[in-house]
Structures are given as structure tokens and as C-alpha cells.
Amino acid sequence: MQPVDPRLLAIGDYTYDLPAERIAPEPLPNRDASRLLVCRQGQLTDRVFRNLPAELPPDALLVFNNTKVVRARLYLNKASGGQIELFCLEPVAPHRALEQAMQQTGSCTWRCLVGNGKRWKTGAISTDFTTPDGQAAQLQAERAAAEDGSALIQFSWQPAPLTFAQVLSGAGKLPLPPYLNRQSTPQDDVRYQTVYAQHEGAVAAPTAGLHFTDAVMEELRQRGISSAQLTLHVGAGTFQPVKADRMADHAMHAEPISAEAALLRQLLAHAPRPVIAVGTTSLRSLESLYWLGRELHLTGKLPELLTQWTPYQENTAAGEVSTETSLQTLLHYLTDTGSDTIQASTQLLIAPGYRFRVAQGLITNFHQPESTLLLLVAALLGSGWRKVYDHALAHDYRFLSYGDSSLLLP
């Protein structure tokens, strides 16, 4: 049977009716009290998330995305008193790498979305703020250039020794998903982060991980279920709607990923036992590692950017590389370069027609209609995704970022 070419898919075939009242506006009082819909080889079972450890294969390896959401939404004032909103999307100068950009002191340039931009023609805007350790500080911004629906913004601040991470922590607000239609609250500062978040850089949470508690993590350890971590800094593009009729005309956003040698060794040692991704970001990262290693094996070069159609190129079958060989190639590369971390950006689109190389299961929330995240679920479950979503809708599951969870084991 000829595999589906995702470029020919019509996004209108991957939709369902999501009533507004089914979108969870707030988190539940307890993270692990969320409901859990288990789909095991097409059979559906209703559980609660704190039951997750008992539902997992006992020899599973869970892979978590340890990115941390930054307070990327800023409100600065013009000299005349009008307020301008800036949403920091990605660093431009002097560093493009997020980890370095967050540690930049004194000044930097970022690409930002600008709210009320028509009211800000020229001149600097600023705001006074207090750092987390109690210092009085000021942030100033100037528009450097317009850029495809966004703008390059030059930031400077005093005291200059502050890092940009400290600036955002003091002056910024948490960027909640646009469909929540509300400002962030102190509760969101805690609940829109996973309990295992480490590396600052995301502007949206890896929401599948929001259900995990220390108690759930401890039970996983007691049951002998292994875990590993990687980092994908979730970008605002995760909310980007698919506007094209065919996927061939949809441009996937790029997001930076990093994976340490320890993860690669874990994946190699764990095979052929199941690897389960905690969230679509972890799954895309794991599969991206395969394609990065494949390209390195075939060409001798590690791509800086993995493009969205790489798995679907006509020459892919001719260049088939095993998962073991791909991961081993990445490990050898780290040894040869004296590095400990694979770093790249990925635009990987996982859609029906994709063949999974690393992950065998997924823990994830319920996603928006006509989204690339729903395409990923459909790639994993086939037409069974409709059965899962129909069941969730019929049984009052809560949807999207603060909604309920699912465990998908094809």
C-alpha cells in the first residue's frame, strides 16, 4: 500500500467541532486530578492522570521536555503615556542561540510581535520594574526594523549587569495561549510551568507535562519506569493556524532543540523496549534526532535546520538508515567534536504518512481542530484519532493547554 504524501493532505479533513465551553480556561486545583483517556491498541479507557504509572508499559522509557516558559510578554510606555505591548519571539543579536541570549547583559535585539504598533511610530518606550531580588531597574526599547508581521526591537536596560533572563523575570508577563483570552495571574506563574522545567526559552508550555506532580514522578521511579530529558524551546508558532488548503502550502515554524549524549545512550540501551514521549514537543524532538543523525551519516554534516519535508523526500527510502545507526552517528559526532550536546533547529512536520523511528507512544492533551498537532496525533493513531476525540467530547473531557490528558499506545 502506497504511503500517504502529507503534502497532499487537506487540513479540512482533520477537524472536529470544539465548543468554546470545552476549552479549559483555568487549571484544576491539583495537577494530577486531570482526566486521562487511555487509548491502547484502539481500546479506550477512562482514568485519572495520577493513575498514569499503572497504565504505562512497565519497561517504558518516558522522555520529557524540560524547557521553561519565559515571561516573554512586555508592556512598555511611550513618553506621552500610551502603552505598547511587545511579545518576544526569538533573539537576533548579539546571540541567536536562546541559552546565550537569555544570559546577555546590557542590551540585545529580539524579533517581537508589537501590539498597538500603529501608535508607536518613533522614539523609545520604557518601563520601570523590580527584579526578583528587589533591585529597581528600567527597560527601554526602540524599533529597529519591520520584519514580516513582526519587528526587530532593540532592548537596553539599567542596571546593565542584569541578564535578559532577569529583565524578563522582573518586567515581563507569562504569555498564555491566545485562545484563553485573559491576562496571566500569579496562579499561572506556577501552573503554566512543569514541575521539572529547567532551561529558560519557551514562550508556550509543553502542556502534556503540566499534569505531572512530584508524587506521580516518584511512583514512576518506584515502578522502575525509566525517564530521560531533552529540550525543545516551544515557540509562538505552535499556535500558528494552518491557513493553506493543502499542507504543501503550509510553512512549519522552526524551534531549537538540544539533546545530551546521555539521552542518546539511554535511547540506544533501551531498544527495543517502548519509548513514550511526554508531549508533542518531546516526540518531534525524538524523531528529529533520528533525521539529524541520518543526514549526518549520509552527508558527513549535521544540519543546522531540519526542514519540514525531510522525511518525505523521494530519495528517503534509498537512503534508509537504522535508528541505531543514526543515534550512534550522533554520539560519534559529539565525541569527535568534544561536545556533549546536539543542538539544531527543527521544522519537522509529523503527519499521516510519517513512519515513526524512535517513539512508540505519546502522552498529550487534546489539540485544536485543523492544527499540525492534530496531524501528529493522526499520524500516530491513523483514523483512530477520530474515535479518541469523539469519546473525549462525548465524555466531558476538558480541551487544550489546561485541559485533560491522553495516553496513546498504538
VENQUI-V612640 format. One record per residue. N is the residue number from 1. RES is the residue in one small letter. PSI is psi in whole degrees, -180 to 180 (999 if undefined). NEAR is the number of other ideal C-beta (glycine too) atoms within 10 Angstrom. Layout:
N,RES,PSI,NEAR + N,RES,PSI,NEAR
//
This chain:
1,m,127,3 + 2,q,127,5 + 3,p,154,11 + 4,v,140,14 + 5,d,111,14 + 6,p,-22,22 + 7,r,-22,16 + 8,l,-5,10 + 9,l,143,22 + 10,a,122,12 + 11,i,-25,22 + 12,g,-15,11 + 13,d,-7,10 + 14,y,67,22 + 15,t,167,13 + 16,y,166,15 + 17,d,114,8 + 18,l,100,17 + 19,p,143,8 + 20,a,-33,9 + 21,e,-9,9 + 22,r,-8,16 + 23,i,120,19 + 24,a,117,19 + 25,p,-23,16 + 26,e,158,13 + 27,p,156,20 + 28,l,159,18 + 29,p,-36,8 + 30,n,128,12 + 31,r,-49,21 + 32,d,10,19 + 33,a,-4,14 + 34,s,153,22 + 35,r,155,20 + 36,l,116,21 + 37,l,114,20 + 38,v,124,19 + 39,c,102,23 + 40,r,108,14 + 41,q,43,7 + 42,g,-9,12 + 43,q,131,9 + 44,l,137,16 + 45,t,136,12 + 46,d,125,14 + 47,r,-178,16 + 48,v,149,14 + 49,f,-32,24 + 50,r,-13,19 + 51,n,-4,18 + 52,l,-49,23 + 53,p,-36,20 + 54,a,-20,10 + 55,e,-15,15 + 56,l,150,21 + 57,p,134,14 + 58,p,-18,11 + 59,d,22,12 + 60,a,155,22 + 61,l,118,23 + 62,l,134,23 + 63,v,121,27 + 64,f,148,25 + 65,n,113,30 + 66,n,22,19 + 67,t,155,33 + 68,k,134,19 + 69,v,131,23 + 70,v,158,21 + 71,r,76,20 + 72,a,-4,23 + 73,r,121,22 + 74,l,144,26 + 75,y,114,15 + 76,l,161,20 + 77,n,140,13 + 78,k,164,16 + 79,a,-29,9 + 80,s,-10,7 + 81,g,-14,6 + 82,g,149,12 + 83,q,138,14 + 84,i,134,20 + 85,e,132,15 + 86,l,132,25 + 87,f,110,19 + 88,c,121,24 + 89,l,-51,19 + 90,e,148,22 + 91,p,148,21 + 92,v,-45,19 + 93,a,150,14 + 94,p,-5,12 + 95,h,140,16 + 96,r,-23,12 + 97,a,129,13 + 98,l,-45,22 + 99,e,-42,18 + 100,q,-40,13 + 101,a,-36,23 + 102,m,-21,23 + 103,q,2,14 + 104,q,140,20 + 105,t,152,14 + 106,g,-55,15 + 107,s,160,14 + 108,c,169,23 + 109,t,131,19 + 110,w,153,25 + 111,r,129,19 + 112,c,152,25 + 113,l,142,18 + 114,v,120,19 + 115,g,142,15 + 116,n,32,12 + 117,g,-29,16 + 118,k,-21,6 + 119,r,-2,12 + 120,w,93,21 + 121,k,-55,8 + 122,t,174,6 + 123,g,169,10 + 124,a,149,14 + 125,i,157,21 + 126,s,168,16 + 127,t,145,19 + 128,d,145,11 + 129,f,172,18 + 130,t,131,11 + 131,t,163,15 + 132,p,-26,8 + 133,d,13,9 + 134,g,7,7 + 135,q,141,14 + 136,a,136,11 + 137,a,165,18 + 138,q,139,14 + 139,l,135,23 + 140,q,146,15 + 141,a,143,23 + 142,e,143,16 + 143,r,125,20 + 144,a,-42,15 + 145,a,152,12 + 146,a,149,11 + 147,e,94,11 + 148,d,62,6 + 149,g,-2,8 + 150,s,-171,18 + 151,a,150,20 + 152,l,124,16 + 153,i,127,25 + 154,q,119,17 + 155,f,145,23 + 156,s,155,16 + 157,w,160,25 + 158,q,137,13 + 159,p,138,13 + 160,a,-30,10 + 161,p,-10,10 + 162,l,143,20 + 163,t,161,17 + 164,f,-30,25 + 165,a,-42,19 + 166,q,-36,20 + 167,v,-50,24 + 168,l,-38,21 + 169,s,-35,18 + 170,g,-39,22 + 171,a,-20,22 + 172,g,169,22 + 173,k,152,18 + 174,l,132,21 + 175,p,89,24 + 176,l,157,21 + 177,p,144,18 + 178,p,-28,8 + 179,y,-9,14 + 180,l,-21,17 + 181,n,45,10 + 182,r,162,9 + 183,q,155,10 + 184,s,155,16 + 185,t,169,14 + 186,p,-32,8 + 187,q,-40,11 + 188,d,-32,21 + 189,d,-30,13 + 190,v,-46,12 + 191,r,-16,18 + 192,y,22,23 + 193,q,146,18 + 194,t,159,24 + 195,v,-14,14 + 196,y,13,16 + 197,a,137,18 + 198,q,-51,11 + 199,h,115,17 + 200,e,139,21 + 201,g,-18,25 + 202,a,149,28 + 203,v,6,23 + 204,a,147,21 + 205,a,148,28 + 206,p,88,29 + 207,t,-21,23 + 208,a,-28,25 + 209,g,-9,24 + 210,l,-18,23 + 211,h,-17,28 + 212,f,138,23 + 213,t,169,15 + 214,d,-35,11 + 215,a,-42,13 + 216,v,-42,17 + 217,m,-39,17 + 218,e,-40,11 + 219,e,-36,17 + 220,l,-45,18 + 221,r,-43,11 + 222,q,-32,9 + 223,r,-3,12 + 224,g,17,10 + 225,i,123,19 + 226,s,159,16 + 227,s,157,16 + 228,a,164,22 + 229,q,150,20 + 230,l,-179,25 + 231,t,123,27 + 232,l,118,28 + 233,h,106,26 + 234,v,128,22 + 235,g,169,20 + 236,a,-20,21 + 237,g,-16,17 + 238,t,-24,20 + 239,f,2,18 + 240,q,120,14 + 241,p,153,12 + 242,v,108,22 + 243,k,-19,9 + 244,a,148,12 + 245,d,-41,12 + 246,r,146,14 + 247,m,-22,24 + 248,a,-25,12 + 249,d,9,11 + 250,h,127,21 + 251,a,118,12 + 252,m,144,19 + 253,h,155,18 + 254,a,142,19 + 255,e,140,25 + 256,p,137,21 + 257,i,154,26 + 258,s,141,21 + 259,a,130,26 + 260,e,160,17 + 261,a,-33,16 + 262,a,-38,12 + 263,l,-45,23 + 264,l,-42,23 + 265,r,-41,14 + 266,q,-45,18 + 267,l,-42,25 + 268,l,-42,14 + 269,a,-26,10 + 270,h,-26,16 + 271,a,143,13 + 272,p,20,9 + 273,r,160,13 + 274,p,138,17 + 275,v,125,24 + 276,i,123,23 + 277,a,134,29 + 278,v,92,25 + 279,g,155,26 + 280,t,-30,28 + 281,t,-40,30 + 282,s,-40,31 + 283,l,-45,30 + 284,r,-36,26 + 285,s,-46,28 + 286,l,-46,25 + 287,e,-33,25 + 288,s,-37,27 + 289,l,-40,26 + 290,y,-49,24 + 291,w,-33,22 + 292,l,-45,27 + 293,g,-37,27 + 294,r,-48,26 + 295,e,-39,20 + 296,l,-41,19 + 297,h,-41,18 + 298,l,-31,14 + 299,t,-16,10 + 300,g,3,9 + 301,k,138,9 + 302,l,119,18 + 303,p,140,17 + 304,e,-31,10 + 305,l,124,12 + 306,l,117,24 + 307,t,161,16 + 308,q,-27,22 + 309,w,6,16 + 310,t,-45,19 + 311,p,-12,22 + 312,y,10,16 + 313,q,153,11 + 314,e,-28,6 + 315,n,9,7 + 316,t,-46,15 + 317,a,-39,8 + 318,a,-27,8 + 319,g,35,12 + 320,e,133,8 + 321,v,136,18 + 322,s,157,13 + 323,t,-42,20 + 324,e,-46,13 + 325,t,-42,13 + 326,s,-48,22 + 327,l,-38,26 + 328,q,-38,16 + 329,t,-41,20 + 330,l,-41,24 + 331,l,-44,16 + 332,h,-39,13 + 333,y,-44,20 + 334,l,-41,17 + 335,t,-46,11 + 336,d,-33,8 + 337,t,-2,10 + 338,g,25,6 + 339,s,167,12 + 340,d,-3,10 + 341,t,129,14 + 342,i,128,25 + 343,q,133,15 + 344,a,178,20 + 345,s,149,20 + 346,t,138,26 + 347,q,12,18 + 348,l,126,25 + 349,l,118,24 + 350,i,115,25 + 351,a,166,23 + 352,p,132,22 + 353,g,-14,19 + 354,y,141,20 + 355,r,121,9 + 356,f,137,19 + 357,r,-29,18 + 358,v,-49,20 + 359,a,142,22 + 360,q,-1,17 + 361,g,170,21 + 362,l,136,24 + 363,i,124,28 + 364,t,158,23 + 365,n,-176,25 + 366,f,129,25 + 367,h,165,24 + 368,q,149,19 + 369,p,151,16 + 370,e,44,17 + 371,s,157,19 + 372,t,-25,25 + 373,l,-37,19 + 374,l,-36,22 + 375,l,-39,26 + 376,l,-45,24 + 377,v,-41,26 + 378,a,-33,23 + 379,a,-35,21 + 380,l,-41,25 + 381,l,-11,21 + 382,g,-148,12 + 383,s,-13,8 + 384,g,-13,17 + 385,w,-34,22 + 386,r,-38,13 + 387,k,-42,14 + 388,v,-48,21 + 389,y,-36,24 + 390,d,-42,12 + 391,h,-45,15 + 392,a,-41,22 + 393,l,-39,16 + 394,a,-20,8 + 395,h,26,12 + 396,d,34,9 + 397,y,150,23 + 398,r,142,21 + 399,f,160,23 + 400,l,-156,19 + 401,s,-46,21 + 402,y,16,23 + 403,g,-165,24 + 404,d,180,24 + 405,s,168,28 + 406,s,150,27 + 407,l,114,22 + 408,l,112,20 + 409,l,91,21 + 410,p,999,14
//
